[in-house]
């Protein structure tokens, strides 16, 4: 996504509207969706990866289970880091 770096695989399931409503009623854990959407996709594998990508793009700040504040707005990428610079304090934050 960033300089065409791979994000790993995702496993998605495309469903028709009738089947999606049946699953949503039976599980009672899935969020509602807009019936006007032409396609419905369920994430079978990769939910955490997609969540982190979304949080990074939105620059969200969240608290993790340990109570630590995670600021996704500070996320940065080093595509070709200088090997001599790997242990500098700026890269460890």
PDB file of N, CA, C and O in Angstrom, chain B, residues numbered from 101:
ATOM      1  N   UNK B 101       0.824  -1.177   0.000  1.00  0.00           N
ATOM      2  CA  UNK B 101       0.000   0.000   0.000  1.00  0.00           C
ATOM      3  C   UNK B 101       0.876   1.251   0.000  1.00  0.00           C
ATOM      4  O   UNK B 101       0.627   2.195  -0.749  1.00  0.00           O
ATOM      5  N   UNK B 102       1.901   1.245   0.847  1.00  0.00           N
ATOM      6  CA  UNK B 102       2.845   2.348   0.891  1.00  0.00           C
ATOM      7  C   UNK B 102       4.040   1.915   0.061  1.00  0.00           C
ATOM      8  O   UNK B 102       4.738   0.974   0.437  1.00  0.00           O
ATOM      9  N   UNK B 103       4.288   2.573  -1.044  1.00  0.00           N
ATOM     10  CA  UNK B 103       5.344   2.199  -1.985  1.00  0.00           C
ATOM     11  C   UNK B 103       5.195   0.738  -2.411  1.00  0.00           C
ATOM     12  O   UNK B 103       6.189   0.036  -2.599  1.00  0.00           O
ATOM     13  N   UNK B 104       3.946   0.285  -2.562  1.00  0.00           N
ATOM     14  CA  UNK B 104       3.620  -1.080  -3.005  1.00  0.00           C
ATOM     15  C   UNK B 104       4.158  -2.165  -2.080  1.00  0.00           C
ATOM     16  O   UNK B 104       4.447  -3.275  -2.527  1.00  0.00           O
ATOM     17  N   UNK B 105       4.294  -1.850  -0.790  1.00  0.00           N
ATOM     18  CA  UNK B 105       4.705  -2.861   0.184  1.00  0.00           C
ATOM     19  C   UNK B 105       3.527  -3.796   0.431  1.00  0.00           C
ATOM     20  O   UNK B 105       2.401  -3.321   0.582  1.00  0.00           O
ATOM     21  N   UNK B 106       3.747  -5.102   0.476  1.00  0.00           N
ATOM     22  CA  UNK B 106       2.634  -6.037   0.704  1.00  0.00           C
ATOM     23  C   UNK B 106       2.099  -5.933   2.135  1.00  0.00           C
ATOM     24  O   UNK B 106       2.842  -5.608   3.061  1.00  0.00           O
ATOM     25  N   UNK B 107       0.834  -6.206   2.300  1.00  0.00           N
ATOM     26  CA  UNK B 107       0.217  -6.181   3.630  1.00  0.00           C
ATOM     27  C   UNK B 107      -0.169  -7.577   4.098  1.00  0.00           C
ATOM     28  O   UNK B 107      -0.769  -7.720   5.164  1.00  0.00           O
ATOM     29  N   UNK B 108       0.156  -8.594   3.341  1.00  0.00           N
ATOM     30  CA  UNK B 108      -0.244  -9.948   3.697  1.00  0.00           C
ATOM     31  C   UNK B 108      -1.567 -10.283   3.033  1.00  0.00           C
ATOM     32  O   UNK B 108      -2.133  -9.476   2.296  1.00  0.00           O
ATOM     33  N   UNK B 109      -2.039 -11.465   3.302  1.00  0.00           N
ATOM     34  CA  UNK B 109      -3.259 -11.914   2.641  1.00  0.00           C
ATOM     35  C   UNK B 109      -4.496 -11.603   3.473  1.00  0.00           C
ATOM     36  O   UNK B 109      -4.433 -11.469   4.695  1.00  0.00           O
ATOM     37  N   UNK B 110      -5.606 -11.496   2.784  1.00  0.00           N
ATOM     38  CA  UNK B 110      -6.920 -11.318   3.398  1.00  0.00           C
ATOM     39  C   UNK B 110      -7.814 -12.417   2.857  1.00  0.00           C
ATOM     40  O   UNK B 110      -7.678 -12.818   1.701  1.00  0.00           O
ATOM     41  N   UNK B 111      -8.719 -12.902   3.678  1.00  0.00           N
ATOM     42  CA  UNK B 111      -9.674 -13.908   3.233  1.00  0.00           C
ATOM     43  C   UNK B 111     -11.057 -13.294   3.384  1.00  0.00           C
ATOM     44  O   UNK B 111     -11.538 -13.087   4.498  1.00  0.00           O
ATOM     45  N   UNK B 112     -11.697 -13.004   2.246  1.00  0.00           N
ATOM     46  CA  UNK B 112     -12.990 -12.325   2.232  1.00  0.00           C
ATOM     47  C   UNK B 112     -14.055 -13.246   1.652  1.00  0.00           C
ATOM     48  O   UNK B 112     -13.762 -14.125   0.842  1.00  0.00           O
ATOM     49  N   UNK B 113     -15.299 -13.030   2.082  1.00  0.00           N
ATOM     50  CA  UNK B 113     -16.420 -13.812   1.606  1.00  0.00           C
ATOM     51  C   UNK B 113     -17.477 -12.852   1.079  1.00  0.00           C
ATOM     52  O   UNK B 113     -18.016 -12.040   1.831  1.00  0.00           O
ATOM     53  N   UNK B 114     -17.775 -12.946  -0.223  1.00  0.00           N
ATOM     54  CA  UNK B 114     -18.815 -12.119  -0.815  1.00  0.00           C
ATOM     55  C   UNK B 114     -20.146 -12.849  -0.704  1.00  0.00           C
ATOM     56  O   UNK B 114     -20.252 -14.030  -1.036  1.00  0.00           O
ATOM     57  N   UNK B 115     -21.163 -12.126  -0.231  1.00  0.00           N
ATOM     58  CA  UNK B 115     -22.472 -12.735  -0.025  1.00  0.00           C
ATOM     59  C   UNK B 115     -23.555 -11.925  -0.712  1.00  0.00           C
ATOM     60  O   UNK B 115     -23.378 -10.744  -1.011  1.00  0.00           O
ATOM     61  N   UNK B 116     -24.684 -12.585  -0.958  1.00  0.00           N
ATOM     62  CA  UNK B 116     -25.841 -11.837  -1.436  1.00  0.00           C
ATOM     63  C   UNK B 116     -26.562 -11.243  -0.224  1.00  0.00           C
ATOM     64  O   UNK B 116     -26.314 -11.653   0.910  1.00  0.00           O
ATOM     65  N   UNK B 117     -27.440 -10.295  -0.461  1.00  0.00           N
ATOM     66  CA  UNK B 117     -28.118  -9.593   0.635  1.00  0.00           C
ATOM     67  C   UNK B 117     -28.967 -10.532   1.490  1.00  0.00           C
ATOM     68  O   UNK B 117     -28.990 -10.390   2.713  1.00  0.00           O
ATOM     69  N   UNK B 118     -29.659 -11.483   0.876  1.00  0.00           N
ATOM     70  CA  UNK B 118     -30.520 -12.397   1.631  1.00  0.00           C
ATOM     71  C   UNK B 118     -29.710 -13.222   2.625  1.00  0.00           C
ATOM     72  O   UNK B 118     -30.101 -13.348   3.786  1.00  0.00           O
ATOM     73  N   UNK B 119     -28.602 -13.778   2.190  1.00  0.00           N
ATOM     74  CA  UNK B 119     -27.767 -14.599   3.075  1.00  0.00           C
ATOM     75  C   UNK B 119     -27.115 -13.762   4.167  1.00  0.00           C
ATOM     76  O   UNK B 119     -26.977 -14.213   5.304  1.00  0.00           O
ATOM     77  N   UNK B 120     -26.716 -12.553   3.821  1.00  0.00           N
ATOM     78  CA  UNK B 120     -26.075 -11.676   4.813  1.00  0.00           C
ATOM     79  C   UNK B 120     -27.026 -11.379   5.957  1.00  0.00           C
ATOM     80  O   UNK B 120     -26.616 -11.367   7.117  1.00  0.00           O
ATOM     81  N   UNK B 121     -28.297 -11.138   5.643  1.00  0.00           N
ATOM     82  CA  UNK B 121     -29.277 -10.865   6.699  1.00  0.00           C
ATOM     83  C   UNK B 121     -29.477 -12.081   7.595  1.00  0.00           C
ATOM     84  O   UNK B 121     -29.652 -11.930   8.804  1.00  0.00           O
ATOM     85  N   UNK B 122     -29.453 -13.279   7.026  1.00  0.00           N
ATOM     86  CA  UNK B 122     -29.612 -14.495   7.836  1.00  0.00           C
ATOM     87  C   UNK B 122     -28.449 -14.655   8.811  1.00  0.00           C
ATOM     88  O   UNK B 122     -28.653 -14.976   9.982  1.00  0.00           O
ATOM     89  N   UNK B 123     -27.244 -14.432   8.330  1.00  0.00           N
ATOM     90  CA  UNK B 123     -26.073 -14.563   9.206  1.00  0.00           C
ATOM     91  C   UNK B 123     -26.100 -13.494  10.291  1.00  0.00           C
ATOM     92  O   UNK B 123     -25.827 -13.793  11.454  1.00  0.00           O
ATOM     93  N   UNK B 124     -26.418 -12.273   9.937  1.00  0.00           N
ATOM     94  CA  UNK B 124     -26.465 -11.194  10.923  1.00  0.00           C
ATOM     95  C   UNK B 124     -27.494 -11.471  12.011  1.00  0.00           C
ATOM     96  O   UNK B 124     -27.238 -11.187  13.181  1.00  0.00           O
ATOM     97  N   UNK B 125     -28.633 -12.008  11.658  1.00  0.00           N
ATOM     98  CA  UNK B 125     -29.659 -12.306  12.654  1.00  0.00           C
ATOM     99  C   UNK B 125     -29.224 -13.441  13.566  1.00  0.00           C
ATOM    100  O   UNK B 125     -29.510 -13.416  14.763  1.00  0.00           O
ATOM    101  N   UNK B 126     -28.539 -14.430  13.018  1.00  0.00           N
ATOM    102  CA  UNK B 126     -28.185 -15.586  13.839  1.00  0.00           C
ATOM    103  C   UNK B 126     -27.002 -15.327  14.760  1.00  0.00           C
ATOM    104  O   UNK B 126     -26.949 -15.902  15.847  1.00  0.00           O
ATOM    105  N   UNK B 127     -26.058 -14.492  14.372  1.00  0.00           N
ATOM    106  CA  UNK B 127     -24.875 -14.288  15.207  1.00  0.00           C
ATOM    107  C   UNK B 127     -25.030 -13.151  16.199  1.00  0.00           C
ATOM    108  O   UNK B 127     -24.449 -13.197  17.283  1.00  0.00           O
ATOM    109  N   UNK B 128     -25.803 -12.128  15.850  1.00  0.00           N
ATOM    110  CA  UNK B 128     -26.042 -10.961  16.700  1.00  0.00           C
ATOM    111  C   UNK B 128     -24.774 -10.222  17.122  1.00  0.00           C
ATOM    112  O   UNK B 128     -24.767  -9.546  18.150  1.00  0.00           O
ATOM    113  N   UNK B 129     -23.714 -10.345  16.347  1.00  0.00           N
ATOM    114  CA  UNK B 129     -22.466  -9.645  16.686  1.00  0.00           C
ATOM    115  C   UNK B 129     -21.970  -8.750  15.561  1.00  0.00           C
ATOM    116  O   UNK B 129     -21.058  -7.950  15.773  1.00  0.00           O
ATOM    117  N   UNK B 130     -22.540  -8.864  14.383  1.00  0.00           N
ATOM    118  CA  UNK B 130     -22.040  -8.101  13.246  1.00  0.00           C
ATOM    119  C   UNK B 130     -22.738  -6.754  13.144  1.00  0.00           C
ATOM    120  O   UNK B 130     -23.928  -6.654  13.443  1.00  0.00           O
ATOM    121  N   UNK B 131     -22.027  -5.723  12.730  1.00  0.00           N
ATOM    122  CA  UNK B 131     -22.648  -4.394  12.597  1.00  0.00           C
ATOM    123  C   UNK B 131     -23.624  -4.372  11.429  1.00  0.00           C
ATOM    124  O   UNK B 131     -23.563  -5.216  10.535  1.00  0.00           O
ATOM    125  N   UNK B 132     -24.515  -3.405  11.451  1.00  0.00           N
ATOM    126  CA  UNK B 132     -25.462  -3.255  10.352  1.00  0.00           C
ATOM    127  C   UNK B 132     -24.741  -2.737   9.119  1.00  0.00           C
ATOM    128  O   UNK B 132     -23.631  -2.212   9.209  1.00  0.00           O
ATOM    129  N   UNK B 133     -25.374  -2.887   7.982  1.00  0.00           N
ATOM    130  CA  UNK B 133     -24.793  -2.380   6.746  1.00  0.00           C
ATOM    131  C   UNK B 133     -25.875  -1.680   5.951  1.00  0.00           C
ATOM    132  O   UNK B 133     -27.063  -1.812   6.243  1.00  0.00           O
ATOM    133  N   UNK B 134     -25.457  -0.939   4.951  1.00  0.00           N
ATOM    134  CA  UNK B 134     -26.367  -0.187   4.099  1.00  0.00           C
ATOM    135  C   UNK B 134     -26.891  -1.115   3.003  1.00  0.00           C
ATOM    136  O   UNK B 134     -26.106  -1.640   2.213  1.00  0.00           O
ATOM    137  N   UNK B 135     -28.210  -1.323   2.947  1.00  0.00           N
ATOM    138  CA  UNK B 135     -28.806  -2.194   1.923  1.00  0.00           C
ATOM    139  C   UNK B 135     -28.565  -1.694   0.507  1.00  0.00           C
ATOM    140  O   UNK B 135     -28.689  -2.464  -0.445  1.00  0.00           O
ATOM    141  N   UNK B 136     -28.225  -0.422   0.351  1.00  0.00           N
ATOM    142  CA  UNK B 136     -27.976   0.132  -0.978  1.00  0.00           C
ATOM    143  C   UNK B 136     -26.617  -0.294  -1.543  1.00  0.00           C
ATOM    144  O   UNK B 136     -26.363  -0.141  -2.738  1.00  0.00           O
ATOM    145  N   UNK B 137     -25.740  -0.831  -0.676  1.00  0.00           N
ATOM    146  CA  UNK B 137     -24.430  -1.279  -1.163  1.00  0.00           C
ATOM    147  C   UNK B 137     -24.614  -2.445  -2.134  1.00  0.00           C
ATOM    148  O   UNK B 137     -25.339  -3.390  -1.826  1.00  0.00           O
ATOM    149  N   UNK B 138     -23.976  -2.393  -3.288  1.00  0.00           N
ATOM    150  CA  UNK B 138     -24.149  -3.463  -4.270  1.00  0.00           C
ATOM    151  C   UNK B 138     -23.469  -4.774  -3.863  1.00  0.00           C
ATOM    152  O   UNK B 138     -23.867  -5.840  -4.331  1.00  0.00           O
ATOM    153  N   UNK B 139     -22.455  -4.711  -3.005  1.00  0.00           N
ATOM    154  CA  UNK B 139     -21.736  -5.920  -2.601  1.00  0.00           C
ATOM    155  C   UNK B 139     -21.608  -5.955  -1.079  1.00  0.00           C
ATOM    156  O   UNK B 139     -21.508  -4.919  -0.422  1.00  0.00           O
ATOM    157  N   UNK B 140     -21.614  -7.161  -0.545  1.00  0.00           N
ATOM    158  CA  UNK B 140     -21.410  -7.367   0.884  1.00  0.00           C
ATOM    159  C   UNK B 140     -20.232  -8.324   1.039  1.00  0.00           C
ATOM    160  O   UNK B 140     -20.239  -9.428   0.495  1.00  0.00           O
ATOM    161  N   UNK B 141     -19.231  -7.890   1.782  1.00  0.00           N
ATOM    162  CA  UNK B 141     -18.040  -8.702   2.010  1.00  0.00           C
ATOM    163  C   UNK B 141     -17.861  -8.900   3.505  1.00  0.00           C
ATOM    164  O   UNK B 141     -17.929  -7.940   4.273  1.00  0.00           O
ATOM    165  N   UNK B 142     -17.634 -10.134   3.920  1.00  0.00           N
ATOM    166  CA  UNK B 142     -17.280 -10.439   5.289  1.00  0.00           C
ATOM    167  C   UNK B 142     -15.793 -10.776   5.333  1.00  0.00           C
ATOM    168  O   UNK B 142     -15.283 -11.484   4.464  1.00  0.00           O
ATOM    169  N   UNK B 143     -15.110 -10.269   6.342  1.00  0.00           N
ATOM    170  CA  UNK B 143     -13.687 -10.568   6.517  1.00  0.00           C
ATOM    171  C   UNK B 143     -13.590 -11.849   7.333  1.00  0.00           C
ATOM    172  O   UNK B 143     -13.962 -11.877   8.506  1.00  0.00           O
ATOM    173  N   UNK B 144     -13.094 -12.898   6.712  1.00  0.00           N
ATOM    174  CA  UNK B 144     -12.912 -14.176   7.392  1.00  0.00           C
ATOM    175  C   UNK B 144     -11.565 -14.190   8.107  1.00  0.00           C
ATOM    176  O   UNK B 144     -11.468 -14.657   9.242  1.00  0.00           O
ATOM    177  N   UNK B 145     -10.525 -13.680   7.444  1.00  0.00           N
ATOM    178  CA  UNK B 145      -9.191 -13.606   8.039  1.00  0.00           C
ATOM    179  C   UNK B 145      -8.539 -12.298   7.597  1.00  0.00           C
ATOM    180  O   UNK B 145      -8.570 -11.952   6.416  1.00  0.00           O
ATOM    181  N   UNK B 146      -7.948 -11.574   8.549  1.00  0.00           N
ATOM    182  CA  UNK B 146      -7.267 -10.325   8.254  1.00  0.00           C
ATOM    183  C   UNK B 146      -7.922  -9.127   8.928  1.00  0.00           C
ATOM    184  O   UNK B 146      -7.572  -7.983   8.635  1.00  0.00           O
ATOM    185  N   UNK B 147      -8.869  -9.379   9.828  1.00  0.00           N
ATOM    186  CA  UNK B 147      -9.582  -8.278  10.484  1.00  0.00           C
ATOM    187  C   UNK B 147      -8.638  -7.360  11.258  1.00  0.00           C
ATOM    188  O   UNK B 147      -8.754  -6.138  11.172  1.00  0.00           O
ATOM    189  N   UNK B 148      -7.708  -7.941  12.008  1.00  0.00           N
ATOM    190  CA  UNK B 148      -6.787  -7.120  12.797  1.00  0.00           C
ATOM    191  C   UNK B 148      -5.912  -6.264  11.876  1.00  0.00           C
ATOM    192  O   UNK B 148      -5.681  -5.086  12.147  1.00  0.00           O
ATOM    193  N   UNK B 149      -5.433  -6.863  10.795  1.00  0.00           N
ATOM    194  CA  UNK B 149      -4.593  -6.141   9.837  1.00  0.00           C
ATOM    195  C   UNK B 149      -5.362  -4.963   9.240  1.00  0.00           C
ATOM    196  O   UNK B 149      -4.839  -3.851   9.167  1.00  0.00           O
ATOM    197  N   UNK B 150      -6.606  -5.206   8.812  1.00  0.00           N
ATOM    198  CA  UNK B 150      -7.422  -4.134   8.242  1.00  0.00           C
ATOM    199  C   UNK B 150      -7.725  -3.055   9.268  1.00  0.00           C
ATOM    200  O   UNK B 150      -7.758  -1.871   8.930  1.00  0.00           O
ATOM    201  N   UNK B 151      -7.947  -3.449  10.516  1.00  0.00           N
ATOM    202  CA  UNK B 151      -8.242  -2.477  11.573  1.00  0.00           C
ATOM    203  C   UNK B 151      -7.064  -1.547  11.804  1.00  0.00           C
ATOM    204  O   UNK B 151      -7.245  -0.336  11.934  1.00  0.00           O
ATOM    205  N   UNK B 152      -5.864  -2.097  11.855  1.00  0.00           N
ATOM    206  CA  UNK B 152      -4.666  -1.280  12.079  1.00  0.00           C
ATOM    207  C   UNK B 152      -4.427  -0.347  10.898  1.00  0.00           C
ATOM    208  O   UNK B 152      -4.051   0.809  11.093  1.00  0.00           O
ATOM    209  N   UNK B 153      -4.640  -0.831   9.677  1.00  0.00           N
ATOM    210  CA  UNK B 153      -4.476   0.031   8.498  1.00  0.00           C
ATOM    211  C   UNK B 153      -5.476   1.182   8.564  1.00  0.00           C
ATOM    212  O   UNK B 153      -5.114   2.330   8.306  1.00  0.00           O
ATOM    213  N   UNK B 154      -6.721   0.887   8.904  1.00  0.00           N
ATOM    214  CA  UNK B 154      -7.736   1.929   9.034  1.00  0.00           C
ATOM    215  C   UNK B 154      -7.352   2.932  10.115  1.00  0.00           C
ATOM    216  O   UNK B 154      -7.439   4.141   9.900  1.00  0.00           O
ATOM    217  N   UNK B 155      -6.928   2.436  11.275  1.00  0.00           N
ATOM    218  CA  UNK B 155      -6.545   3.316  12.380  1.00  0.00           C
ATOM    219  C   UNK B 155      -5.367   4.196  11.998  1.00  0.00           C
ATOM    220  O   UNK B 155      -5.302   5.356  12.408  1.00  0.00           O
ATOM    221  N   UNK B 156      -4.440   3.662  11.223  1.00  0.00           N
ATOM    222  CA  UNK B 156      -3.287   4.454  10.779  1.00  0.00           C
ATOM    223  C   UNK B 156      -3.723   5.549   9.812  1.00  0.00           C
ATOM    224  O   UNK B 156      -3.288   6.694   9.937  1.00  0.00           O
ATOM    225  N   UNK B 157      -4.574   5.210   8.857  1.00  0.00           N
ATOM    226  CA  UNK B 157      -5.044   6.217   7.903  1.00  0.00           C
ATOM    227  C   UNK B 157      -5.858   7.306   8.585  1.00  0.00           C
ATOM    228  O   UNK B 157      -5.810   8.467   8.179  1.00  0.00           O
ATOM    229  N   UNK B 158      -6.599   6.939   9.613  1.00  0.00           N
ATOM    230  CA  UNK B 158      -7.421   7.910  10.332  1.00  0.00           C
ATOM    231  C   UNK B 158      -6.621   8.668  11.396  1.00  0.00           C
ATOM    232  O   UNK B 158      -7.091   9.680  11.916  1.00  0.00           O
ATOM    233  N   UNK B 159      -5.416   8.186  11.724  1.00  0.00           N
ATOM    234  CA  UNK B 159      -4.608   8.816  12.761  1.00  0.00           C
ATOM    235  C   UNK B 159      -5.227   8.698  14.139  1.00  0.00           C
ATOM    236  O   UNK B 159      -5.109   9.608  14.959  1.00  0.00           O
ATOM    237  N   UNK B 160      -5.887   7.577  14.396  1.00  0.00           N
ATOM    238  CA  UNK B 160      -6.601   7.393  15.659  1.00  0.00           C
ATOM    239  C   UNK B 160      -5.645   7.206  16.839  1.00  0.00           C
ATOM    240  O   UNK B 160      -4.500   6.786  16.673  1.00  0.00           O
ATOM    241  N   UNK B 161      -6.140   7.524  18.016  1.00  0.00           N
ATOM    242  CA  UNK B 161      -5.436   7.272  19.268  1.00  0.00           C
ATOM    243  C   UNK B 161      -6.335   6.362  20.102  1.00  0.00           C
ATOM    244  O   UNK B 161      -7.482   6.709  20.386  1.00  0.00           O
ATOM    245  N   UNK B 162      -5.818   5.202  20.493  1.00  0.00           N
ATOM    246  CA  UNK B 162      -6.589   4.232  21.255  1.00  0.00           C
ATOM    247  C   UNK B 162      -5.808   3.762  22.467  1.00  0.00           C
ATOM    248  O   UNK B 162      -4.585   3.892  22.520  1.00  0.00           O
ATOM    249  N   UNK B 163      -6.515   3.220  23.430  1.00  0.00           N
ATOM    250  CA  UNK B 163      -5.879   2.647  24.606  1.00  0.00           C
ATOM    251  C   UNK B 163      -5.913   1.128  24.467  1.00  0.00           C
ATOM    252  O   UNK B 163      -6.967   0.549  24.203  1.00  0.00           O
ATOM    253  N   UNK B 164      -4.743   0.475  24.648  1.00  0.00           N
ATOM    254  CA  UNK B 164      -4.713  -0.982  24.524  1.00  0.00           C
ATOM    255  C   UNK B 164      -5.144  -1.648  25.829  1.00  0.00           C
ATOM    256  O   UNK B 164      -5.466  -0.961  26.799  1.00  0.00           O
ATOM    257  N   UNK B 165      -5.152  -2.975  25.858  1.00  0.00           N
ATOM    258  CA  UNK B 165      -5.610  -3.722  27.035  1.00  0.00           C
ATOM    259  C   UNK B 165      -4.766  -3.458  28.274  1.00  0.00           C
ATOM    260  O   UNK B 165      -5.255  -3.591  29.396  1.00  0.00           O
ATOM    261  N   UNK B 166      -3.511  -3.088  28.084  1.00  0.00           N
ATOM    262  CA  UNK B 166      -2.621  -2.802  29.206  1.00  0.00           C
ATOM    263  C   UNK B 166      -2.755  -1.358  29.692  1.00  0.00           C
ATOM    264  O   UNK B 166      -2.066  -0.952  30.627  1.00  0.00           O
ATOM    265  N   UNK B 167      -3.638  -0.584  29.061  1.00  0.00           N
ATOM    266  CA  UNK B 167      -3.831   0.807  29.454  1.00  0.00           C
ATOM    267  C   UNK B 167      -2.897   1.781  28.766  1.00  0.00           C
ATOM    268  O   UNK B 167      -2.936   2.979  29.049  1.00  0.00           O
ATOM    269  N   UNK B 168      -2.064   1.293  27.873  1.00  0.00           N
ATOM    270  CA  UNK B 168      -1.114   2.152  27.158  1.00  0.00           C
ATOM    271  C   UNK B 168      -1.812   2.836  25.988  1.00  0.00           C
ATOM    272  O   UNK B 168      -2.590   2.211  25.266  1.00  0.00           O
ATOM    273  N   UNK B 169      -1.529   4.121  25.806  1.00  0.00           N
ATOM    274  CA  UNK B 169      -2.104   4.884  24.692  1.00  0.00           C
ATOM    275  C   UNK B 169      -1.292   4.597  23.426  1.00  0.00           C
ATOM    276  O   UNK B 169      -0.070   4.747  23.414  1.00  0.00           O
ATOM    277  N   UNK B 170      -1.976   4.190  22.379  1.00  0.00           N
ATOM    278  CA  UNK B 170      -1.354   3.924  21.089  1.00  0.00           C
ATOM    279  C   UNK B 170      -1.791   5.030  20.132  1.00  0.00           C
ATOM    280  O   UNK B 170      -2.979   5.176  19.846  1.00  0.00           O
ATOM    281  N   UNK B 171      -0.832   5.804  19.641  1.00  0.00           N
ATOM    282  CA  UNK B 171      -1.113   6.912  18.729  1.00  0.00           C
ATOM    283  C   UNK B 171      -0.747   6.481  17.312  1.00  0.00           C
ATOM    284  O   UNK B 171       0.422   6.519  16.927  1.00  0.00           O
ATOM    285  N   UNK B 172      -1.752   6.072  16.541  1.00  0.00           N
ATOM    286  CA  UNK B 172      -1.511   5.626  15.175  1.00  0.00           C
ATOM    287  C   UNK B 172      -1.128   6.782  14.264  1.00  0.00           C
ATOM    288  O   UNK B 172      -0.631   6.551  13.161  1.00  0.00           O
ATOM    289  N   UNK B 173      -1.343   8.013  14.693  1.00  0.00           N
ATOM    290  CA  UNK B 173      -0.929   9.177  13.923  1.00  0.00           C
ATOM    291  C   UNK B 173       0.580   9.332  13.865  1.00  0.00           C
ATOM    292  O   UNK B 173       1.097  10.074  13.030  1.00  0.00           O
ATOM    293  N   UNK B 174       1.295   8.635  14.746  1.00  0.00           N
ATOM    294  CA  UNK B 174       2.759   8.706  14.768  1.00  0.00           C
ATOM    295  C   UNK B 174       3.399   7.577  13.977  1.00  0.00           C
ATOM    296  O   UNK B 174       4.625   7.480  13.920  1.00  0.00           O
ATOM    297  N   UNK B 175       2.592   6.729  13.371  1.00  0.00           N
ATOM    298  CA  UNK B 175       3.101   5.604  12.603  1.00  0.00           C
ATOM    299  C   UNK B 175       3.889   6.109  11.404  1.00  0.00           C
ATOM    300  O   UNK B 175       3.437   7.005  10.691  1.00  0.00           O
ATOM    301  N   UNK B 176       5.067   5.534  11.182  1.00  0.00           N
ATOM    302  CA  UNK B 176       5.870   5.916  10.023  1.00  0.00           C
ATOM    303  C   UNK B 176       6.482   4.666   9.409  1.00  0.00           C
ATOM    304  O   UNK B 176       6.558   3.620  10.054  1.00  0.00           O
ATOM    305  N   UNK B 177       6.909   4.779   8.185  1.00  0.00           N
ATOM    306  CA  UNK B 177       7.489   3.664   7.448  1.00  0.00           C
ATOM    307  C   UNK B 177       8.902   4.012   7.028  1.00  0.00           C
ATOM    308  O   UNK B 177       9.174   5.121   6.567  1.00  0.00           O
ATOM    309  N   UNK B 178       9.787   3.063   7.191  1.00  0.00           N
ATOM    310  CA  UNK B 178      11.143   3.186   6.661  1.00  0.00           C
ATOM    311  C   UNK B 178      11.275   2.124   5.584  1.00  0.00           C
ATOM    312  O   UNK B 178      11.402   0.938   5.890  1.00  0.00           O
ATOM    313  N   UNK B 179      11.245   2.538   4.335  1.00  0.00           N
ATOM    314  CA  UNK B 179      11.267   1.589   3.235  1.00  0.00           C
ATOM    315  C   UNK B 179      12.665   1.037   3.025  1.00  0.00           C
ATOM    316  O   UNK B 179      12.837  -0.161   2.801  1.00  0.00           O
ATOM    317  N   UNK B 180      13.653   1.898   3.095  1.00  0.00           N
ATOM    318  CA  UNK B 180      15.048   1.469   2.946  1.00  0.00           C
ATOM    319  C   UNK B 180      15.868   2.119   4.053  1.00  0.00           C
ATOM    320  O   UNK B 180      16.567   3.102   3.808  1.00  0.00           O
ATOM    321  N   UNK B 181      15.790   1.581   5.268  1.00  0.00           N
ATOM    322  CA  UNK B 181      16.503   2.227   6.372  1.00  0.00           C
ATOM    323  C   UNK B 181      18.012   2.138   6.193  1.00  0.00           C
ATOM    324  O   UNK B 181      18.536   1.183   5.619  1.00  0.00           O
ATOM    325  N   UNK B 182      18.688   3.151   6.695  1.00  0.00           N
ATOM    326  CA  UNK B 182      20.145   3.171   6.709  1.00  0.00           C
ATOM    327  C   UNK B 182      20.580   2.246   7.842  1.00  0.00           C
ATOM    328  O   UNK B 182      20.274   2.514   9.004  1.00  0.00           O
ATOM    329  N   UNK B 183      21.280   1.173   7.529  1.00  0.00           N
ATOM    330  CA  UNK B 183      21.673   0.170   8.532  1.00  0.00           C
ATOM    331  C   UNK B 183      22.419   0.785   9.713  1.00  0.00           C
ATOM    332  O   UNK B 183      22.308   0.291  10.835  1.00  0.00           O
ATOM    333  N   UNK B 184      23.163   1.834   9.481  1.00  0.00           N
ATOM    334  CA  UNK B 184      23.895   2.481  10.553  1.00  0.00           C
ATOM    335  C   UNK B 184      23.008   3.297  11.472  1.00  0.00           C
ATOM    336  O   UNK B 184      23.456   3.723  12.536  1.00  0.00           O
ATOM    337  N   UNK B 185      21.783   3.522  11.096  1.00  0.00           N
ATOM    338  CA  UNK B 185      20.870   4.360  11.854  1.00  0.00           C
ATOM    339  C   UNK B 185      19.820   3.554  12.622  1.00  0.00           C
ATOM    340  O   UNK B 185      18.979   4.150  13.295  1.00  0.00           O
ATOM    341  N   UNK B 186      19.841   2.226  12.544  1.00  0.00           N
ATOM    342  CA  UNK B 186      18.770   1.403  13.108  1.00  0.00           C
ATOM    343  C   UNK B 186      18.572   1.585  14.608  1.00  0.00           C
ATOM    344  O   UNK B 186      17.442   1.454  15.079  1.00  0.00           O
ATOM    345  N   UNK B 187      19.598   1.876  15.367  1.00  0.00           N
ATOM    346  CA  UNK B 187      19.476   1.947  16.814  1.00  0.00           C
ATOM    347  C   UNK B 187      19.425   3.363  17.342  1.00  0.00           C
ATOM    348  O   UNK B 187      19.659   3.590  18.529  1.00  0.00           O
ATOM    349  N   UNK B 188      19.125   4.317  16.484  1.00  0.00           N
ATOM    350  CA  UNK B 188      19.036   5.699  16.958  1.00  0.00           C
ATOM    351  C   UNK B 188      17.737   5.869  17.732  1.00  0.00           C
ATOM    352  O   UNK B 188      16.746   5.213  17.410  1.00  0.00           O
ATOM    353  N   UNK B 189      17.713   6.734  18.748  1.00  0.00           N
ATOM    354  CA  UNK B 189      16.491   6.939  19.545  1.00  0.00           C
ATOM    355  C   UNK B 189      15.280   7.325  18.699  1.00  0.00           C
ATOM    356  O   UNK B 189      14.159   6.935  19.023  1.00  0.00           O
ATOM    357  N   UNK B 190      15.481   8.073  17.635  1.00  0.00           N
ATOM    358  CA  UNK B 190      14.352   8.517  16.806  1.00  0.00           C
ATOM    359  C   UNK B 190      13.638   7.330  16.164  1.00  0.00           C
ATOM    360  O   UNK B 190      12.435   7.399  15.916  1.00  0.00           O
ATOM    361  N   UNK B 191      14.359   6.245  15.891  1.00  0.00           N
ATOM    362  CA  UNK B 191      13.745   5.085  15.244  1.00  0.00           C
ATOM    363  C   UNK B 191      13.128   4.126  16.249  1.00  0.00           C
ATOM    364  O   UNK B 191      12.369   3.243  15.849  1.00  0.00           O
ATOM    365  N   UNK B 192      13.416   4.259  17.511  1.00  0.00           N
ATOM    366  CA  UNK B 192      12.864   3.351  18.517  1.00  0.00           C
ATOM    367  C   UNK B 192      11.556   3.850  19.105  1.00  0.00           C
ATOM    368  O   UNK B 192      10.913   3.114  19.854  1.00  0.00           O
ATOM    369  N   UNK B 193      11.139   5.056  18.801  1.00  0.00           N
ATOM    370  CA  UNK B 193       9.921   5.603  19.411  1.00  0.00           C
ATOM    371  C   UNK B 193       8.688   5.074  18.741  1.00  0.00           C
ATOM    372  O   UNK B 193       7.575   5.430  19.127  1.00  0.00           O
TER     373      UNK B 193
END
